[in-house]
C-alpha cells in the first residue's frame, strides 16, 4: 500500500474534502487522517473501505491499483471539476456547454446584445493608430470572448477571416506562434495580420493575396502587441 498516502491526498483534493470533513464523514480521528496524509503509515483495510465509500472512489485505486479512480459518469466529472473553478471560468464553461448544446440540436440562439470598449482601429490595409487608454464604448451583438481589448478592422486584406468594420477581440502578448493572427505595430502603425516565421523568414501576411507580405527585418520597426481571439 505504498501509494495509499498519495492516492488519499489526490482523492481529497479532487472531492475538495478537508481532513476535518473526512473525519466527520468516516468517524475516523482527524489525527489518523493527518498521519496518513503525511505518509507516516497507511490505513488498515477496514478503514480503506470506509474512506473509499466516503470519497466515492474505488478502494482498489486508493491502495495503488491501476484502475479508474471512480465509476463517475462524464457529466459527474465535468461538474466536479467545474465546481472548483472561479466564477469567471465557470461562466466560460457554461457558455461553451450551451454553444455545444445549441449546435447539437440546431438551435439558433437569440443574439446577445452588449457593449464593448473599443481601443481604436487596426488596418487590414494601409495602417492605423490605436487609441491610447481612451476607449470608446460601442454596442456589440454576439458572444464576447475573454479578451484584454477590442479593436475594429479597417480594410479587406484579412478577408475572408475578417470583414471591413468588424470588431475583433485581442489578448495582450508580445509573442506569438507562427500561423497565429496578431495585432502588431509595423513602422509605428497598427495592423491585424497573420504572423509567419518559416524558412523564408519572419513576416506579417495578409489572407487576401492582393496584398504583399510585410517582412520583419532590420529595415522595419515591428512589434507584436496581441493575439486575436478566434
C-alpha positions in Angstrom: 0.0 0.0 0.0 2.9 2.4 -0.7 0.7 4.6 -2.8 -2.2 4.9 -0.3 -1.0 8.2 1.1 -0.6 10.0 -2.3 -3.9 8.5 -3.5 -5.7 9.7 -0.4 -4.4 13.2 -0.9 -5.4 13.2 -4.6 -8.9 12.0 -3.8 -9.4 14.6 -1.1 -8.2 17.3 -3.4 -10.5 16.1 -6.2 -13.5 16.0 -3.9 -12.5 19.2 -2.2 -12.7 17.5 1.2 -10.5 18.7 4.1 -9.2 16.4 6.8 -11.7 17.6 9.4 -14.6 17.0 6.9 -13.3 13.5 6.1 -13.1 12.8 9.8 -16.8 13.7 10.2 -17.8 11.6 7.2 -16.0 8.5 8.4 -15.8 8.8 12.2 -12.1 8.4 11.9 -9.9 10.6 14.1 -8.5 13.7 12.4 -5.0 12.8 13.8 -5.1 9.5 12.0 -6.0 11.1 8.7 -3.3 13.7 9.1 -0.7 11.0 9.7 -1.9 9.1 6.6 -1.5 12.3 4.6 1.9 12.9 5.9 3.0 9.4 4.9 3.8 8.1 8.4 1.8 5.0 7.9 -1.1 3.6 5.8 -4.6 2.7 6.9 -5.8 -0.8 7.6 -8.1 -2.5 5.1 -11.3 -1.8 7.0 -10.6 1.9 7.2 -9.7 2.0 3.5 -13.2 0.7 2.5 -14.8 3.4 4.8 -12.6 6.1 3.3 -13.3 5.0 -0.3 -17.0 5.0 0.3 -16.9 8.5 1.9 -14.9 9.9 -1.0 -16.7 7.9 -3.7 -13.6 6.3 -5.1 -12.6 2.8 -6.0 -10.9 1.1 -2.9 -8.5 -0.7 -5.2 -7.4 2.6 -6.8 -7.0 4.0 -3.3 -4.3 1.4 -2.4 -2.4 1.9 -5.7 -4.1 -0.4 -8.3 -4.0 0.6 -11.9 -7.8 1.1 -12.2 -10.0 4.2 -12.6 -10.3 6.4 -9.5 -14.1 6.1 -9.6 -17.1 5.0 -11.7 -18.3 8.5 -12.2 -20.1 9.4 -15.4 -18.6 12.1 -17.7 -21.2 14.7 -16.5 -20.2 14.0 -12.9 -16.5 14.6 -13.8 -17.4 17.8 -15.6 -19.4 19.0 -12.6 -16.7 18.1 -10.1 -14.0 19.9 -12.0 -16.1 23.0 -12.9 -17.2 23.4 -9.3 -13.6 24.1 -8.4 -13.2 26.9 -10.9 -13.7 30.6 -10.0 -16.9 32.3 -11.2 -15.4 33.7 -14.4 -14.1 30.4 -15.5 -17.4 28.7 -14.6 -19.1 31.2 -16.9 -16.7 30.2 -19.7 -17.6 26.5 -19.2 -21.3 27.3 -19.2 -21.1 29.4 -22.3 -19.1 26.7 -24.2 -21.5 24.0 -23.0 -24.5 26.0 -24.1 -22.9 26.6 -27.5 -22.2 22.8 -27.9 -25.8 22.0 -27.0 -27.2 24.5 -29.4 -25.0 23.2 -32.3 -26.1 19.6 -31.5 -29.8 20.5 -31.5 -29.6 23.0 -34.4 -30.8 25.7 -32.1 -30.1 29.3 -33.2 -29.6 31.3 -30.1 -31.0 34.8 -29.7 -28.4 37.5 -30.4 -26.6 38.7 -27.3 -26.5 42.5 -27.2 -23.9 44.2 -25.1 -21.3 47.0 -25.1 -17.5 46.7 -25.6 -14.7 49.1 -25.0 -13.1 49.8 -28.4 -9.5 50.8 -28.4 -9.3 52.2 -31.9 -8.7 50.6 -35.3 -6.2 48.2 -36.8 -5.6 48.1 -40.5 -6.2 45.3 -42.8 -4.7 47.6 -45.4 -2.7 50.8 -45.0 -2.1 51.2 -41.3 -4.0 52.7 -38.4 -3.3 54.1 -34.9 -4.6 52.6 -31.7 -6.2 54.8 -29.1 -4.0 55.5 -26.0 -6.1 54.5 -23.0 -9.2 56.3 -24.2 -11.6 53.6 -25.3 -14.9 54.2 -26.9 -17.9 52.3 -25.6 -19.8 50.8 -28.6 -22.8 48.4 -28.9 -21.9 44.8 -29.9 -24.2 42.0 -30.9 -22.9 38.5 -30.3 -20.9 36.5 -27.8 -18.0 38.4 -26.3 -15.0 36.1 -25.6 -12.5 36.6 -22.8 -10.2 39.3 -24.0 -8.0 42.2 -23.0 -9.1 44.8 -25.5 -11.2 45.1 -28.7 -10.4 46.9 -31.9 -12.2 47.5 -35.2 -10.8 46.3 -38.6 -10.3 48.8 -41.4 -9.9 47.3 -44.8 -10.2 44.0 -46.6 -6.8 42.5 -46.6 -7.8 39.8 -44.0 -10.8 38.5 -45.9 -12.4 36.0 -45.6 -11.5 35.8 -41.9 -12.3 39.4 -41.1 -14.6 41.9 -42.9 -14.1 45.6 -43.1 -15.5 47.3 -39.9 -15.6 44.1 -38.0 -14.9 44.2 -34.2 -12.3 41.7 -33.1 -11.0 40.8 -29.6 -7.4 40.6 -28.6 -5.3 39.0 -25.7 -2.3 41.1 -24.9 1.1 39.4 -25.6 4.4 40.3 -27.1 5.0 36.8 -28.5 3.1 34.6 -31.0 3.4 31.3 -32.7 3.9 31.1 -36.5 0.4 30.9 -38.0 -1.4 33.0 -35.4 -3.4 36.1 -36.2 -1.9 39.0 -34.4 -2.1 42.7 -33.8 1.2 44.4 -34.5 2.9 47.7 -34.8 4.8 47.9 -38.1 6.7 51.1 -38.7 4.6 52.8 -36.0 1.2 51.8 -37.4 -1.2 49.2 -36.2 -2.2 46.2 -38.3 -4.0 42.9 -38.0 -2.1 40.2 -39.9 -1.1 36.6 -39.8 2.3 36.1 -38.3 4.5 33.6 -40.2 8.0 32.5 -39.4 9.5 29.8 -41.6 12.4 29.1 -43.8 11.6 32.2 -45.8 11.9 34.4 -42.8 9.6 36.2 -40.4 6.8 38.3 -41.9 3.2 39.6 -41.5 0.9 38.1 -44.1 -2.5 39.2 -45.5 -5.1 36.5 -46.2 -6.2 38.5 -49.2 -3.5 37.7 -51.7 -3.9 41.1 -53.4 -1.7 42.5 -50.6 2.0 42.0 -50.3 3.7 40.4 -47.3 5.3 42.7 -44.7 8.9 41.4 -43.9 10.1 41.6 -40.4 13.8 42.6 -40.7 16.2 45.3 -39.7 14.7 47.8 -42.2 11.4 47.9 -40.4 10.3 48.5 -36.8 8.0 45.6 -35.9 6.4 44.6 -32.6 3.6 42.1 -31.8 1.2 43.5 -29.2 -1.6 40.9 -29.1 -3.1 37.7 -30.5 -6.6 37.8 -31.9 -9.1 35.6 -30.0 -10.9 33.5 -32.6 
